[in-house]
Amino acid sequence: MTNCKVCNGDAKQKCSGCFNVFYCSRNCQVADWKNGHKNDCKPFEVKRNKKLGRYTIASRDLKAGEILFREVAVVHGPKMLSNPICLGCHKALVKKSQKADFYRCSRCSWPLCSKQCERLDPHIDECNLMASKNYKCPIKVNCASQQSDAIYCLIFPLRFLILKLKQPKVFEKILSELESHVDERIASGSYDHHKHHLVPFIQKLLDPTIFTEHLILTATAILDNNCFEISMPLRGIEMGGLFLISLILCHDCVPNTKHYVNYIESDSDIQRYQMTFETTVPVKKGEQLTTTYTDTLKTTLERRKHLKQTKIFDCDCKRCMDASELSTYGSSWRCQRCSDGLILSTNSFNNNSEWHCESCDAVYSCEEISGKLSRLQIQLRTSVNRHPESLEKFIVQTSGEIHGNHLLIIEVKYMLCLMYGNIGGYHYKELPENLLQRKLDLCKNVLDIYNSVDPGQTNSRMNIIFELNCANIIDMKNKLSKNLINKNNAMHAIDQCLKQIKDCYDVLVLETENKGIMDKRLERIMNESFM
């Protein structure tokens, strides 16, 4: 039981502003608010300037792991290109047999899990609209065909536009405050598909004099530009969500916050997905709070192309400015002409710039570099089995052309860190000494890179620290069994490792979907430690 900040009694109520203090009653909360918590509560302040528009700074010194805010998605829905999913509970539709079709909604014919999902929010609103206009979904997917389908691009924009009917003030506020870059998207031709398919679909269901082509495309562009991914693999959920408070944080390729989404259980038919933002590193008062709109574990070229295509902006953060990726050489290749030097971009801010060797000044085109990366990614995805021996072979085979710290290789090494000690044939009890040492070396290498490009309490880094300490425990036990280390020293080292493992566990289970997996990982290493 947690104690009340004011009277020290048993407390169950948590401050919904900062999530850091507890109260036993409303009276104690009001008293503390008057006593000064009002000034300490919200840990951030929203500012504005010409370059960034709205941005956020820390209103006080923040520790790593402090919650900034929580919020529920205003609207959520399938990705523009989605595998078959249920529009009720949003779980992936799993084939039961090769011949069976998915259950179809009795009113609109969209694939669902079952009849129970027909009445879940938000499907009920879109279903009522489609049924009133006699629209029947023509989707062809069935249990024998699990490929992505572009027809799902109709649903998320429709749900957002329905908000104009249900909550017009909220819709207009979103429309006026959020960037869409709709004109650039239309001019580039990337919205031609929406013009020919999405617009007629929406205008069949909603009044075309109100829901004009430009409004529909603007709403779609707002989603493309501002929505966050809702990824819950264990629940079978992969979709997008629009979270409004979250948009006050600007992008950086080495952000000082992270976010995760948890499903809020409810007895009602309303689906609620709550996003939490928290700091990953200590942040000084007045320092800008940042998030990321891309994958921080991708190369500069990949990140910048993704941001340009999806968010219509060019990142100019410190990491993108530095061709060496903050001295990690995470984007670097080995020169094939001198076999000695490393190839780096001559201008990281120009996605089409040439690359050159630091030793012999050999020049490579951007197309050459992109082609090499694409080839290896395809090879890894299609030709390499997700098995330690196969992954180790990939590292060796590519070592002559790609730097050992290149983020593609770090991705492979990360997989190996999780595999050694944890999968069949490679559990700690059957892991030979050379592979245990290999795991220790891999963890240290990956951690060194993550310390620069993915620092603090990020999930990837916490996973590596967890695995490094697990391997250290086994290493200590092996040395102890061979009398290579003093027992007291070994037990002290194991105790320190267990403390770090528990710290990692506490961070990773905040994303509630991880809890079952983390419980098993923790139980396994605890058993290994005391056997």
NUROKOL-677909 format. One record per residue (C-alpha): residue in three letters; y, x, z. Coordinates in Angstrom, 1 decimal. Layout:
BEGIN
REC  rest      py      px      pz
REC   ALA       Y       X       Z
...
//
This chain:
BEGIN
REC  rest      py      px      pz
REC   MET     0.0     0.0     0.0
REC   THR     3.5     1.2    -0.9
REC   ASN     6.3     1.1     1.7
REC   CYS     9.6    -0.8     1.2
REC   LYS    12.5     1.5     0.7
REC   VAL    14.8    -0.4     3.1
REC   CYS    12.6    -1.5     6.0
REC   ASN     9.5     0.7     5.5
REC   GLY     7.3    -2.4     5.6
REC   ASP     4.4    -3.2     3.2
REC   ALA     5.9    -3.7    -0.3
REC   LYS     4.4    -5.1    -3.5
REC   GLN     7.6    -5.7    -5.5
REC   LYS     8.8    -2.9    -7.8
REC   CYS    12.4    -2.5    -9.1
REC   SER    12.3    -3.7   -12.7
REC   GLY    15.2    -1.5   -13.7
REC   CYS    13.9     2.0   -12.7
REC   PHE    10.3     1.3   -11.6
REC   ASN    10.7     4.0    -9.0
REC   VAL    11.3     2.1    -5.7
REC   PHE     9.5    -0.8    -4.0
REC   TYR    10.7    -3.7    -1.8
REC   CYS     8.9    -6.1     0.5
REC   SER    11.3    -9.0    -0.3
REC   ARG    14.3   -10.1    -2.4
REC   ASN    16.5    -9.6     0.6
REC   CYS    15.7    -5.9     0.9
REC   GLN    16.2    -5.4    -2.8
REC   VAL    19.6    -7.0    -2.7
REC   ALA    20.6    -5.0     0.4
REC   ASP    19.5    -1.7    -1.3
REC   TRP    21.4    -2.7    -4.5
REC   LYS    24.6    -3.0    -2.4
REC   ASN    23.8     0.2    -0.6
REC   GLY    23.9     2.3    -3.8
REC   HIS    20.8     1.7    -5.8
REC   LYS    23.0     0.0    -8.3
REC   ASN    24.4     3.4    -9.2
REC   ASP    21.0     5.2    -9.2
REC   CYS    18.8     2.6   -10.9
REC   LYS    19.1     2.8   -14.6
REC   PRO    18.4     6.4   -15.6
REC   PHE    20.2     6.4   -18.9
REC   GLU    23.5     5.5   -20.5
REC   VAL    24.2     4.4   -24.0
REC   LYS    26.9     6.2   -26.0
REC   ARG    28.2     6.0   -29.5
REC   ASN    29.6     8.5   -32.1
REC   LYS    30.1     8.6   -35.9
REC   LYS    27.1    10.8   -36.7
REC   LEU    24.4     9.2   -34.5
REC   GLY    25.8     5.7   -34.0
REC   ARG    24.2     4.6   -30.7
REC   TYR    22.5     7.3   -28.7
REC   THR    21.3     7.7   -25.1
REC   ILE    22.0    10.3   -22.4
REC   ALA    20.4    10.8   -18.9
REC   SER    22.7     9.2   -16.3
REC   ARG    21.2    11.6   -13.6
REC   ASP    18.8    14.5   -13.5
REC   LEU    15.3    13.2   -14.5
REC   LYS    11.9    14.7   -13.7
REC   ALA     9.0    14.7   -16.1
REC   GLY     7.2    11.4   -16.0
REC   GLU    10.1     9.2   -15.0
REC   ILE    10.1     5.7   -16.6
REC   LEU    13.2     5.0   -18.6
REC   PHE    12.4     1.4   -19.4
REC   ARG     9.8    -1.1   -20.3
REC   GLU    10.1    -3.9   -22.9
REC   VAL     8.0    -6.5   -24.7
REC   ALA     7.9    -6.6   -28.5
REC   VAL    10.3    -9.2   -30.0
REC   VAL     7.9    -9.7   -32.9
REC   HIS     4.7    -8.0   -34.0
REC   GLY     2.4    -8.2   -36.9
REC   PRO     0.1    -6.4   -39.4
REC   LYS     1.1    -3.3   -41.2
REC   MET     2.3    -3.7   -44.8
REC   LEU    -1.1    -2.4   -46.0
REC   SER    -3.8    -3.4   -43.5
REC   ASN    -7.5    -3.5   -43.1
REC   PRO    -8.8    -7.0   -42.4
REC   ILE    -7.5    -8.1   -39.0
REC   CYS    -7.4   -11.4   -37.1
REC   LEU    -3.9   -13.0   -37.2
REC   GLY    -4.6   -14.5   -33.8
REC   CYS    -5.7   -11.7   -31.5
REC   HIS    -4.9    -8.9   -34.0
REC   LYS    -8.2    -7.2   -33.6
REC   ALA    -9.9    -5.6   -36.5
REC   LEU   -12.4    -8.0   -38.2
REC   VAL   -15.9    -6.5   -37.9
REC   LYS   -18.5    -7.3   -40.5
REC   LYS   -21.6    -9.0   -39.0
REC   SER   -23.7    -8.8   -42.1
REC   GLN   -23.3    -7.9   -45.8
REC   LYS   -23.4   -11.5   -47.0
REC   ALA   -21.4   -13.4   -44.3
REC   ASP   -17.7   -14.1   -44.8
REC   PHE   -15.2   -13.9   -42.0
REC   TYR   -14.2   -17.0   -40.2
REC   ARG   -11.3   -18.7   -42.0
REC   CYS    -8.5   -20.6   -40.3
REC   SER    -9.2   -24.3   -40.9
REC   ARG    -5.6   -25.0   -41.8
REC   CYS    -4.3   -21.9   -43.7
REC   SER    -7.5   -20.0   -44.7
REC   TRP    -6.4   -16.6   -43.3
REC   PRO    -9.4   -14.6   -41.9
REC   LEU    -9.7   -14.8   -38.1
REC   CYS   -12.2   -13.9   -35.4
REC   SER   -13.0   -17.5   -34.5
REC   LYS   -11.6   -21.0   -34.1
REC   GLN   -10.2   -20.0   -30.7
REC   CYS    -7.8   -17.6   -32.5
REC   GLU    -6.3   -20.4   -34.6
REC   ARG    -4.1   -21.6   -31.7
REC   LEU    -2.9   -18.1   -30.5
REC   ASP     0.8   -17.2   -30.7
REC   PRO     2.3   -16.1   -33.1
REC   HIS    -0.3   -17.4   -35.6
REC   ILE     0.3   -21.0   -34.6
REC   ASP     3.9   -21.0   -36.0
REC   GLU     3.1   -19.4   -39.3
REC   CYS     0.0   -21.5   -39.7
REC   ASN     2.0   -24.7   -39.1
REC   LEU     4.4   -23.6   -41.9
REC   MET     1.7   -22.7   -44.3
REC   ALA    -0.3   -25.9   -43.6
REC   SER     2.9   -28.1   -44.1
REC   LYS     3.3   -26.6   -47.6
REC   ASN    -0.4   -26.7   -48.4
REC   TYR    -0.6   -22.9   -48.7
REC   LYS    -4.1   -21.5   -48.6
REC   CYS    -4.6   -17.7   -48.2
REC   PRO    -6.2   -16.3   -51.4
REC   ILE    -7.4   -13.1   -49.7
REC   LYS   -10.7   -11.9   -51.1
REC   VAL   -11.8    -9.7   -48.3
REC   ASN   -15.2   -10.4   -46.7
REC   CYS   -17.7    -8.7   -44.5
REC   ALA   -19.0    -6.6   -47.3
REC   SER   -15.5    -5.3   -48.2
REC   GLN   -13.5    -3.5   -45.5
REC   GLN   -10.7    -2.1   -47.7
REC   SER    -7.0    -2.4   -47.0
REC   ASP    -5.2    -5.3   -48.6
REC   ALA    -1.6    -5.6   -49.5
REC   ILE    -1.5    -9.3   -48.9
REC   TYR    -1.0    -8.6   -45.2
REC   CYS     2.5    -7.5   -46.1
REC   LEU     3.5   -11.2   -46.1
REC   ILE     2.9   -11.8   -42.4
REC   PHE     5.1    -9.5   -40.4
REC   PRO     8.3   -10.3   -42.4
REC   LEU     7.4   -14.0   -42.1
REC   ARG     7.1   -13.8   -38.3
REC   PHE    10.4   -12.0   -38.1
REC   LEU    12.2   -14.6   -40.3
REC   ILE    10.7   -17.4   -38.2
REC   LEU    12.7   -15.9   -35.3
REC   LYS    15.8   -17.1   -37.2
REC   LEU    14.6   -20.7   -36.7
REC   LYS    13.3   -20.2   -33.1
REC   GLN    15.9   -17.8   -31.6
REC   PRO    18.8   -17.7   -34.1
REC   LYS    21.1   -15.7   -31.8
REC   VAL    18.5   -13.0   -31.3
REC   PHE    17.8   -12.8   -35.0
REC   GLU    21.5   -12.5   -35.9
REC   LYS    22.0    -9.8   -33.2
REC   ILE    19.1    -7.8   -34.7
REC   LEU    20.5    -8.3   -38.2
REC   SER    23.9    -7.1   -37.3
REC   GLU    22.9    -4.1   -35.1
REC   LEU    19.9    -2.5   -36.8
REC   GLU    19.9    -0.3   -39.8
REC   SER    17.9    -1.4   -42.9
REC   HIS    19.0     0.9   -45.8
REC   VAL    17.9    -2.1   -47.9
REC   ASP    20.2    -1.2   -50.8
REC   GLU    18.6     2.3   -51.1
REC   ARG    15.1     0.8   -50.9
REC   ILE    15.9    -1.7   -53.6
REC   ALA    17.6     0.9   -55.8
REC   SER    14.6     3.3   -55.5
REC   GLY    12.2     0.6   -56.8
REC   SER    10.1     0.7   -53.6
REC   TYR    10.8    -3.0   -53.0
REC   ASP     9.8    -4.3   -56.4
REC   HIS     6.4    -5.4   -55.0
REC   HIS     8.2    -7.4   -52.3
REC   LYS    10.5    -9.0   -54.9
REC   HIS     7.6   -10.2   -56.9
REC   HIS     5.2   -11.2   -54.1
REC   LEU     6.9   -11.5   -50.7
REC   VAL    10.1   -13.3   -51.7
REC   PRO     8.3   -16.2   -53.6
REC   PHE     5.8   -16.5   -50.6
REC   ILE     8.6   -16.8   -48.0
REC   GLN    10.7   -19.2   -50.2
REC   LYS     7.7   -21.5   -50.6
REC   LEU     7.5   -21.9   -46.9
REC   LEU    11.2   -21.7   -45.9
REC   ASP    14.4   -23.1   -47.4
REC   PRO    15.4   -20.7   -50.2
REC   THR    19.1   -21.6   -49.9
REC   ILE    19.0   -20.1   -46.3
REC   PHE    16.3   -17.5   -46.8
REC   THR    17.7   -15.8   -49.8
REC   GLU    16.1   -12.9   -51.6
REC   HIS    18.6   -10.5   -50.0
REC   LEU    18.0   -11.8   -46.5
REC   ILE    14.2   -11.6   -46.9
REC   LEU    14.4    -8.0   -48.2
REC   THR    16.9    -7.0   -45.5
REC   ALA    14.6    -8.4   -42.8
REC   THR    11.7    -6.5   -44.3
REC   ALA    13.7    -3.3   -44.5
REC   ILE    14.7    -3.7   -40.8
REC   LEU    11.0    -3.8   -39.9
REC   ASP    10.3    -0.8   -42.1
REC   ASN    13.1     1.2   -40.6
REC   ASN    12.8     0.2   -36.9
REC   CYS     9.3    -1.0   -35.9
REC   PHE     7.0     1.1   -33.8
REC   GLU     3.3     1.5   -34.2
REC   ILE     1.1    -0.5   -31.8
REC   SER    -2.2     1.5   -31.8
REC   MET    -5.0     0.4   -29.5
REC   PRO    -8.2     1.8   -31.1
REC   LEU   -10.5     0.6   -28.3
REC   ARG    -9.2    -3.0   -28.7
REC   GLY    -9.4    -2.6   -32.5
REC   ILE    -5.7    -3.1   -32.9
REC   GLU    -3.5    -1.3   -35.4
REC   MET    -0.2    -3.0   -36.2
REC   GLY     3.6    -2.8   -35.9
REC   GLY     6.0    -4.1   -33.3
REC   LEU     9.8    -4.4   -33.1
REC   PHE    11.1    -3.3   -29.7
REC   LEU    14.9    -3.5   -29.3
REC   ILE    15.8    -1.3   -26.3
REC   SER    13.6     1.5   -27.7
REC   LEU    15.9     1.8   -30.7
REC   ILE    18.8     3.3   -28.6
REC   LEU    16.9     6.6   -28.6
REC   CYS    17.6     9.0   -31.5
REC   HIS    14.9    11.0   -33.2
REC   ASP    14.0    14.6   -32.6
REC   CYS    10.9    16.6   -33.8
REC   VAL    10.6    18.0   -30.2
REC   PRO    11.5    14.8   -28.2
REC   ASN    11.9    14.8   -24.5
REC   THR    10.3    11.3   -24.1
REC   LYS     7.1     9.6   -25.1
REC   HIS     6.2     6.0   -25.4
REC   TYR     3.0     4.0   -25.2
REC   VAL     2.0     0.3   -25.5
REC   ASN    -0.1    -1.7   -23.1
REC   TYR    -1.4    -5.2   -23.7
REC   ILE    -0.2    -7.6   -20.9
REC   GLU    -3.0    -9.9   -19.9
REC   SER    -2.1   -13.6   -19.7
REC   ASP    -3.7   -16.9   -19.1
REC   SER    -1.5   -18.4   -21.9
REC   ASP    -2.0   -18.2   -25.7
REC   ILE     1.0   -15.9   -26.0
REC   GLN     0.3   -12.3   -27.1
REC   ARG     2.4    -9.7   -25.2
REC   TYR     2.6    -6.0   -26.0
REC   GLN     4.7    -3.9   -23.6
REC   MET     6.1    -0.6   -24.5
REC   THR     7.0     2.0   -21.9
REC   PHE     9.3     5.0   -22.4
REC   GLU     9.2     7.9   -20.0
REC   THR    10.3    11.5   -19.9
REC   THR     7.8    14.2   -20.8
REC   VAL     9.9    17.1   -19.5
REC   PRO    12.8    17.5   -17.0
REC   VAL    16.1    16.2   -18.4
REC   LYS    19.5    17.2   -17.1
REC   LYS    22.2    14.7   -16.4
REC   GLY    24.3    14.2   -19.6
REC   GLU    21.5    15.6   -21.8
REC   GLN    20.5    13.4   -24.8
REC   LEU    17.3    11.4   -24.5
REC   THR    15.2    11.5   -27.7
REC   THR    12.1    10.1   -29.2
REC   THR    10.2    10.7   -32.4
REC   TYR     9.7     8.5   -35.5
REC   THR     7.0    10.8   -37.0
REC   ASP     4.0    12.9   -36.0
REC   THR     5.3    15.9   -34.1
REC   LEU     2.0    17.7   -34.8
REC   LYS     2.6    17.8   -38.6
REC   THR     4.4    20.5   -40.5
REC   THR     8.2    20.4   -41.2
REC   LEU     7.6    19.5   -44.9
REC   GLU     5.4    16.6   -43.9
REC   ARG     7.7    15.4   -41.1
REC   ARG    10.8    15.5   -43.2
REC   LYS     9.2    13.8   -46.2
REC   HIS     7.8    11.0   -44.0
REC   LEU    11.1    10.4   -42.3
REC   LYS    12.9    10.3   -45.7
REC   GLN    10.4     7.9   -47.2
REC   THR    10.1     5.6   -44.2
REC   LYS    13.3     5.8   -42.2
REC   ILE    15.7     7.0   -45.1
REC   PHE    17.2     9.9   -43.2
REC   ASP    17.1    13.7   -43.2
REC   CYS    16.3    15.3   -39.9
REC   ASP    18.5    18.2   -38.9
REC   CYS    17.0    19.0   -35.5
REC   LYS    16.5    22.6   -34.2
REC   ARG    12.8    22.6   -35.1
REC   CYS    13.5    21.5   -38.7
REC   MET    16.2    24.1   -39.0
REC   ASP    13.8    26.9   -38.1
REC   ALA    11.4    27.9   -40.9
REC   SER     9.1    29.5   -38.3
REC   GLU     8.7    26.2   -36.4
REC   LEU    10.1    27.6   -33.2
REC   SER     8.2    30.9   -33.6
REC   THR     4.8    29.1   -33.8
REC   TYR     4.5    29.6   -37.6
REC   GLY     3.1    26.1   -37.7
REC   SER     4.0    25.7   -41.4
REC   SER     3.2    29.2   -42.5
REC   TRP     0.8    30.5   -45.2
REC   ARG    -0.6    33.9   -45.9
REC   CYS     0.7    35.7   -49.0
REC   GLN    -1.9    36.0   -51.7
REC   ARG    -0.1    38.8   -53.4
REC   CYS     0.3    41.3   -50.6
REC   SER    -2.3    39.8   -48.2
REC   ASP    -0.1    41.1   -45.4
REC   GLY     3.0    38.8   -45.1
REC   LEU     3.6    35.3   -44.2
REC   ILE     5.1    32.7   -46.5
REC   LEU     8.0    30.6   -45.1
REC   SER    10.5    28.1   -46.6
REC   THR    13.8    29.6   -47.7
REC   ASN    15.6    26.4   -46.7
REC   SER    13.8    24.0   -44.3
REC   PHE    16.5    21.4   -44.8
REC   ASN    15.7    21.2   -48.5
REC   ASN    12.2    19.6   -49.1
REC   ASN    12.2    21.1   -52.6
REC   SER    13.2    24.7   -51.7
REC   GLU    11.2    27.8   -52.7
REC   TRP     9.0    29.6   -50.2
REC   HIS     9.0    33.4   -49.9
REC   CYS     6.8    36.2   -48.4
REC   GLU     8.4    38.0   -45.4
REC   SER     6.8    41.3   -46.5
REC   CYS     6.8    41.5   -50.3
REC   ASP     9.4    38.8   -51.2
REC   ALA     6.9    37.0   -53.5
REC   VAL     8.2    33.6   -54.3
REC   TYR     6.2    30.3   -54.3
REC   SER     7.4    26.9   -55.4
REC   CYS     7.4    23.9   -53.1
REC   GLU     4.9    22.3   -55.4
REC   GLU     2.4    25.2   -54.8
REC   ILE     2.7    24.9   -51.0
REC   SER     2.4    21.1   -51.0
REC   GLY    -0.6    21.4   -53.4
REC   LYS    -2.3    23.9   -51.1
REC   LEU    -1.8    21.8   -48.0
REC   SER    -3.0    18.6   -49.8
REC   ARG    -6.1    20.3   -51.1
REC   LEU    -7.1    21.6   -47.7
REC   GLN    -6.4    18.2   -46.1
REC   ILE    -8.6    16.5   -48.6
REC   GLN   -11.3    19.1   -48.1
REC   LEU   -11.1    18.5   -44.3
REC   ARG   -11.2    14.8   -44.7
REC   THR   -13.9    14.5   -47.3
REC   SER   -16.1    17.6   -47.3
REC   VAL   -16.1    18.8   -43.7
REC   ASN   -18.4    17.0   -41.2
REC   ARG   -16.8    16.3   -37.9
REC   HIS   -19.2    18.7   -36.3
REC   PRO   -18.4    22.0   -34.5
REC   GLU   -20.3    24.2   -36.9
REC   SER   -18.6    22.6   -39.9
REC   LEU   -15.2    22.8   -38.4
REC   GLU   -15.6    26.5   -37.4
REC   LYS   -16.7    27.2   -41.0
REC   PHE   -13.6    25.5   -42.3
REC   ILE   -11.4    27.8   -40.1
REC   VAL   -13.2    30.9   -41.3
REC   GLN   -13.1    29.9   -45.0
REC   THR    -9.4    29.1   -45.0
REC   SER    -8.3    32.0   -42.8
REC   GLY    -7.4    34.1   -45.9
REC   GLU    -4.7    31.7   -47.1
REC   ILE    -3.4    29.8   -44.1
REC   HIS    -2.0    31.1   -40.8
REC   GLY    -4.2    30.6   -37.7
REC   ASN    -1.3    28.7   -36.0
REC   HIS    -0.7    26.4   -39.0
REC   LEU    -0.7    22.9   -37.7
REC   LEU    -3.6    21.8   -39.9
REC   ILE    -5.7    24.5   -38.3
REC   ILE    -4.4    23.6   -34.9
REC   GLU    -5.5    20.1   -35.5
REC   VAL    -9.0    21.4   -36.2
REC   LYS    -8.9    23.6   -33.1
REC   TYR    -7.8    20.6   -31.1
REC   MET   -10.9    18.7   -32.2
REC   LEU   -13.1    21.6   -31.3
REC   CYS   -11.5    21.8   -27.8
REC   LEU   -12.6    18.2   -27.2
REC   MET   -16.1    18.7   -28.7
REC   TYR   -17.3    21.8   -26.9
REC   GLY   -18.7    20.6   -23.5
REC   ASN   -18.5    16.9   -24.4
REC   ILE   -20.8    16.0   -27.3
REC   GLY   -24.6    16.1   -27.8
REC   GLY   -26.0    19.5   -28.3
REC   TYR   -22.8    21.1   -26.9
REC   HIS   -22.7    19.7   -23.4
REC   TYR   -21.7    22.3   -20.7
REC   LYS   -25.3    22.6   -19.4
REC   GLU   -26.5    23.6   -22.9
REC   LEU   -23.4    25.6   -24.0
REC   PRO   -24.0    29.3   -24.5
REC   GLU   -21.6    31.8   -23.0
REC   ASN   -20.0    32.7   -26.3
REC   LEU   -19.2    29.1   -27.1
REC   LEU   -17.7    28.5   -23.6
REC   GLN   -15.5    31.6   -24.2
REC   ARG   -14.7    30.2   -27.6
REC   LYS   -13.6    26.9   -26.0
REC   LEU   -11.4    28.8   -23.5
REC   ASP    -9.7    30.8   -26.2
REC   LEU    -9.2    27.7   -28.4
REC   CYS    -7.6    25.8   -25.5
REC   LYS    -5.2    28.6   -24.7
REC   ASN    -4.3    29.0   -28.4
REC   VAL    -3.6    25.2   -28.9
REC   LEU    -1.8    25.0   -25.6
REC   ASP     0.5    27.9   -26.6
REC   ILE     1.5    26.0   -29.7
REC   TYR     1.9    22.6   -27.9
REC   ASN     4.2    24.3   -25.3
REC   SER     6.7    24.8   -28.1
REC   VAL     6.3    21.7   -30.4
REC   ASP     4.8    19.1   -28.1
REC   PRO     5.8    20.1   -24.6
REC   GLY     5.5    18.5   -21.2
REC   GLN     3.5    15.4   -20.3
REC   THR     2.5    14.5   -23.9
REC   ASN    -1.0    13.1   -24.3
REC   SER    -2.2    15.8   -26.7
REC   ARG    -1.0    18.6   -24.3
REC   MET    -2.5    16.8   -21.2
REC   ASN    -5.8    16.5   -23.0
REC   ILE    -5.9    20.3   -23.7
REC   ILE    -4.9    21.2   -20.1
REC   PHE    -7.7    18.8   -18.9
REC   GLU   -10.3    20.5   -21.2
REC   LEU    -9.0    24.0   -20.4
REC   ASN    -9.5    23.4   -16.6
REC   CYS   -12.9    21.8   -17.2
REC   ALA   -14.0    24.9   -19.1
REC   ASN   -12.5    27.2   -16.4
REC   ILE   -14.6    25.4   -13.7
REC   ILE   -17.8    26.0   -15.7
REC   ASP   -16.8    29.6   -16.3
REC   MET   -16.2    30.1   -12.5
REC   LYS   -19.6    28.6   -11.7
REC   ASN   -21.3    30.8   -14.2
REC   LYS   -19.6    33.9   -12.8
REC   LEU   -20.5    32.8    -9.3
REC   SER   -24.2    32.4   -10.2
REC   LYS   -24.2    36.0   -11.5
REC   ASN   -22.4    37.3    -8.4
REC   LEU   -19.4    38.4   -10.6
REC   ILE   -16.9    36.7    -8.3
REC   ASN   -16.4    36.2    -4.6
REC   LYS   -17.5    32.6    -3.5
REC   ASN   -14.2    31.9    -1.7
REC   ASN   -12.2    33.0    -4.7
REC   ALA   -14.4    30.9    -7.0
REC   MET   -14.1    27.8    -4.8
REC   HIS   -10.3    28.2    -4.6
REC   ALA   -10.0    28.6    -8.4
REC   ILE   -12.2    25.5    -8.9
REC   ASP   -10.1    23.5    -6.4
REC   GLN    -6.9    24.4    -8.3
REC   CYS    -8.6    23.4   -11.6
REC   LEU    -9.6    20.0   -10.1
REC   LYS    -6.0    19.4    -9.0
REC   GLN    -4.7    20.1   -12.5
REC   ILE    -7.4    17.8   -14.0
REC   LYS    -6.4    15.0   -11.6
REC   ASP    -2.7    15.5   -12.6
REC   CYS    -3.7    15.1   -16.3
REC   TYR    -5.9    12.1   -15.5
REC   ASP    -2.9    10.4   -13.7
REC   VAL    -0.7    10.9   -16.8
REC   LEU    -3.3     9.8   -19.4
REC   VAL    -4.4     6.6   -17.6
REC   LEU    -0.9     5.2   -17.7
REC   GLU    -1.9     4.1   -21.2
REC   THR    -4.3     1.6   -19.8
REC   GLU    -6.6     1.6   -22.8
REC   ASN    -7.5     5.2   -21.9
REC   LYS    -8.7     4.4   -18.4
REC   GLY   -12.3     3.7   -19.2
REC   ILE   -12.6     7.0   -21.2
REC   MET   -10.7     9.0   -18.6
REC   ASP   -12.8     7.6   -15.8
REC   LYS   -16.0     8.9   -17.5
REC   ARG   -14.4    12.3   -18.3
REC   LEU   -13.3    12.7   -14.7
REC   GLU   -16.7    11.6   -13.3
REC   ARG   -18.5    14.0   -15.6
REC   ILE   -16.5    17.1   -14.6
REC   MET   -16.6    16.1   -10.9
REC   ASN   -20.4    16.0   -11.2
REC   GLU   -20.5    19.3   -13.0
REC   SER   -18.2    20.9   -10.3
REC   PHE   -20.4    20.0    -7.4
REC   MET   -23.9    20.4    -8.9
//
